[in-house]
């Protein structure tokens, strides 16, 4: 039976509320990622600080080669350090995606069954985290290539126009158009990955087959899928803006003793934002699950 967009979103909300323990798991996921991000920053900053303190970074702002020469010299002289930074960033990103994939797979398993148990969540995570991991990697790699293609002719266009006001205006206009294009590609990729995750978990398909099937299903009913994604995007923007507004009010006295009083408010709003993000992620996934049943 075909459902309206309103029914899909309502059913997704009901499924999310009925399985509220998953929200706690998602909040724990956010906290874990924040801790890993802080640890990664520390691991990156300390070697750089030590090198700078020992005088290994001899960057002259008046280098006749300009900024490009400074960057090239830094890469040549400190390639091992830059390689270490790249390794740390890569490892952290892989861990981020792997953890999120486990949570998404386990959550999908629970939403399909309409009943939360720790055993069901863990079983779903173990069964589906690898396909979901590759779904994210393949889909966003494809999106990255699509986003880079329009940027290829931009330097040539600016070069042909010349170094004048027209070139600046043309560059800004092209970047604005590209920014709008980025939002569309990001939304489409988010829909594609979410649909592929549900397809992979419900039909037990590997990543590439799930992405292919998800693309076919979205093309069959594009209005329904994009409407759900657009509504979720609007809710996310609205909720984030509202929380940010309250946070801005609390920050008015950040340079005064008033900051001591508002510090608990900032902590509370950070926690509220984590709950909101976790809830919206769950709602989005549950809405797509409701389309399949």
Buried (B, 14 or more C-beta within 10 A) or exposed (E): EEEEBEEBBBBBBBBBEBBEEBBEBBBEBBEBBEEBEEEBEEBBEEBBEEBEEEEEBEEEEEEEEEEEEBEEBBEEBBEEBBEBBEEBEEEBEEBBBBBBBBBBBBBBBBBBEBEBEEEBBEBBBEBBBBBBBBBBBBBBEBBEEBBEEBEEEBEEEBEEBEEEEEBEEBBEEBEEEBEEEBEEBBBBBBBBBBBBBBBBBBEEBEBEBBBEBBBEBBEEEEEBBBBBBEBBBEBBEEBBEEBEEBBEEBBEEEEEEEBEEBEEBBEEBEEBBBBBBBBBBBBBBBBBBBBBE
